[in-house]
Amino acid sequence: MGVGYLTVNARTAFDALPIAGAQVTIKGEDGTILYEAVTDANGNTEFFPLTAPDVQHTLDPNWNKPAYSVVDVSVRAKGYMTSQIHGVEIVDTQRTILPVQLHPLEEGFTEHAGLEENIQIPPVGLLLSPDYRKTGPPGQSAAGQVNPLVLNEVIVPRYITVHLGAPQNSAARNIRVPFIDYIKNVVSSEIYSTWPHNSLVANIHVIVTFALNRLFT
């Protein structure tokens, strides 16, 4: 077993404002409380050490189990909706930064009203079944035939619209997020940060290219 590290960053107003004094609870898979902390003036906690499988498993192509451990994180702050994040991945030797966007409560509600935002982080894409890979995770759709579009220059948008559900679920919400945040989330959901630098760069190029292709076609 190895050790990875986790810090929580609580912010609001589309990352514009840090939230000081937010209460952070980190729990193991069995529900045991591992750490409790309060965010500082910059909305950050300290880095907490957490056990994780040996880092060598992330580099083994024949390893078909999670090469990481998972924890659940709860973030509460006065005047904001509580955020519950499930399945936060901890990788040996790596420092995980968990950004948490807290949404202000509507007038008349308090943080004790039981209003929560629940976020479930899916397994790393390397562990997903072929059927899941074919249909794609939320925000992506299965590869299909499209008419090619060649632009005169590369255009990288500031924002991208993401569908919060499977491609065929038209009832799921669409949200607008910063393009760079979308790419970071997809990368961290698909591969391990422990891979060699060139492998990381190659995969990031693929993810960016795929997103831009979908955007313009």
C-alpha positions in Angstrom: 0.0 0.0 0.0 1.0 3.6 -0.6 -0.1 7.1 0.4 -1.8 9.8 -1.7 -2.8 13.3 -0.6 -6.1 15.2 -0.8 -6.9 18.9 -0.3 -10.3 20.5 -0.7 -10.9 23.9 -2.2 -14.3 25.5 -1.5 -15.4 28.4 -3.8 -18.5 30.1 -5.1 -19.6 32.6 -7.7 -18.0 30.5 -10.6 -14.7 30.2 -8.7 -14.5 34.0 -8.1 -14.7 33.8 -4.3 -13.1 31.4 -1.8 -15.3 30.2 1.1 -13.5 30.5 4.4 -14.7 28.5 7.4 -16.4 25.7 5.4 -16.6 22.4 7.3 -15.0 19.5 5.4 -15.5 15.9 6.3 -13.6 13.0 4.6 -15.0 9.5 5.0 -13.7 6.1 3.9 -15.7 3.6 1.8 -17.1 2.1 5.0 -18.4 5.5 6.3 -15.6 5.9 8.9 -14.7 9.6 9.4 -11.0 9.9 8.5 -10.6 13.7 8.7 -12.6 16.8 9.7 -11.3 20.3 8.9 -12.2 23.9 8.3 -11.1 25.8 5.1 -8.8 28.7 5.5 -9.1 32.3 4.2 -8.4 31.0 0.7 -11.0 28.3 0.9 -8.4 25.5 1.2 -7.8 22.7 3.6 -4.4 21.2 4.3 -3.2 18.1 2.3 -4.5 15.0 4.1 -2.5 11.7 3.7 -4.7 8.7 2.6 -3.8 5.1 1.9 -3.9 3.9 -1.7 -2.8 0.9 -3.7 0.9 0.9 -4.8 1.6 3.4 -7.6 3.1 0.6 -9.8 -0.4 -0.7 -10.5 -1.2 2.5 -12.4 1.6 1.5 -14.9 0.6 -2.1 -15.3 -1.5 -2.7 -18.4 -2.6 -6.0 -17.1 -4.0 -4.6 -13.8 -7.8 -4.7 -14.1 -8.6 -3.4 -10.7 -8.8 0.2 -9.4 -5.3 1.4 -8.9 -6.6 4.0 -6.4 -8.7 4.2 -3.2 -11.8 6.2 -2.9 -13.2 8.5 -0.2 -16.4 10.6 0.2 -16.2 14.3 0.9 -18.8 16.5 2.5 -18.5 20.3 2.4 -20.8 22.5 4.5 -20.9 26.3 4.9 -23.3 28.8 6.4 -25.6 30.2 3.8 -24.7 27.5 1.1 -26.1 24.2 0.0 -24.2 21.3 1.3 -22.1 19.4 -1.3 -21.6 15.6 -1.1 -18.9 14.2 -3.4 -18.7 10.4 -3.6 -15.9 8.4 -5.1 -13.1 10.9 -4.9 -10.0 9.0 -6.2 -6.7 8.9 -4.3 -3.6 7.7 -6.1 -0.4 6.7 -4.4 2.3 9.5 -4.5 -0.2 12.0 -6.1 -1.6 15.2 -4.7 -5.3 15.4 -5.4 -7.0 18.9 -5.4 -10.8 18.7 -5.1 -12.5 21.9 -6.2 -16.0 22.2 -4.7 -18.5 24.8 -6.0 -21.0 25.7 -3.2 -24.3 27.3 -4.3 -25.9 30.0 -2.1 -29.2 29.0 -0.5 -32.4 30.7 -1.6 -33.9 33.2 0.7 -35.7 31.5 3.6 -33.6 28.4 3.7 -30.7 27.5 6.0 -27.8 25.1 5.7 -29.7 22.9 8.1 -32.7 22.5 5.7 -31.3 19.2 4.3 -30.7 20.6 0.8 -27.7 18.8 -0.7 -25.9 18.5 -4.0 -24.8 14.9 -4.5 -22.0 14.2 -7.0 -21.0 10.7 -7.9 -17.5 10.4 -9.6 -17.5 7.3 -11.9 -14.6 4.8 -12.1 -11.6 5.7 -14.2 -12.4 5.0 -17.9 -9.7 2.3 -18.1 -11.9 0.1 -15.9 -15.2 0.6 -17.8 -17.0 -2.1 -19.8 -17.0 -2.1 -23.6 -20.7 -1.3 -23.6 -20.0 1.8 -21.5 -17.2 2.8 -23.8 -19.5 2.5 -26.8 -22.3 4.7 -25.4 -20.0 7.1 -23.6 -20.1 8.7 -20.2 -22.4 11.6 -19.3 -21.5 14.5 -21.5 -20.3 12.4 -24.4 -22.1 10.4 -27.1 -21.3 7.3 -29.1 -19.1 7.9 -32.2 -21.2 8.3 -35.3 -20.9 9.3 -38.9 -20.5 13.1 -39.3 -19.7 15.4 -42.2 -16.1 16.5 -41.8 -15.5 20.2 -41.1 -12.0 21.7 -41.7 -11.5 25.1 -40.0 -8.9 27.6 -41.3 -7.5 27.9 -37.8 -7.8 26.2 -34.5 -10.5 27.7 -32.4 -10.6 26.8 -28.7 -13.8 28.1 -26.9 -13.8 29.5 -23.4 -17.0 27.5 -22.6 -18.6 24.2 -23.6 -22.1 22.9 -23.1 -22.2 19.5 -21.3 -25.2 17.2 -21.2 -25.6 15.8 -17.7 -26.8 12.3 -18.7 -26.4 9.5 -21.2 -26.7 10.7 -24.9 -30.2 9.2 -25.2 -31.5 11.0 -22.1 -33.0 14.2 -23.4 -34.5 15.0 -20.1 -31.1 15.6 -18.4 -29.9 19.1 -18.0 -27.4 20.9 -20.2 -24.9 23.1 -18.4 -22.2 25.5 -19.6 -18.8 25.1 -18.1 -15.3 26.5 -18.8 -13.7 24.5 -21.6 -10.4 24.0 -19.6 -12.3 22.7 -16.6 -14.2 20.2 -18.8 -10.9 18.9 -20.3 -9.3 18.6 -16.8 -12.3 16.6 -15.6 -12.3 14.3 -18.5 -8.6 13.7 -18.3 -8.8 12.9 -14.6 -11.7 10.5 -15.3 -10.0 8.6 -18.1 -6.3 8.0 -17.2 -3.9 8.0 -14.3 -1.8 11.1 -13.5 1.2 8.8 -12.8 1.7 7.9 -16.5 4.8 9.2 -18.3 4.7 12.8 -19.4 4.5 11.9 -23.2 1.6 9.6 -22.5 -0.3 12.3 -20.6 0.3 14.8 -23.4 -0.8 12.4 -26.1 -4.1 11.5 -24.2 -4.8 15.2 -23.5 -4.4 16.0 -27.2 -6.9 13.2 -28.1 -9.4 14.4 -25.5 -9.2 18.0 -26.7 -9.4 17.0 -30.3 -12.5 14.9 -29.7 -14.2 17.7 -27.8 -13.4 20.2 -30.5 -14.6 17.8 -33.2 -18.0 17.4 -31.4 -18.2 21.1 -30.9 -17.8 22.0 -34.5 -19.6 19.0 -36.2 
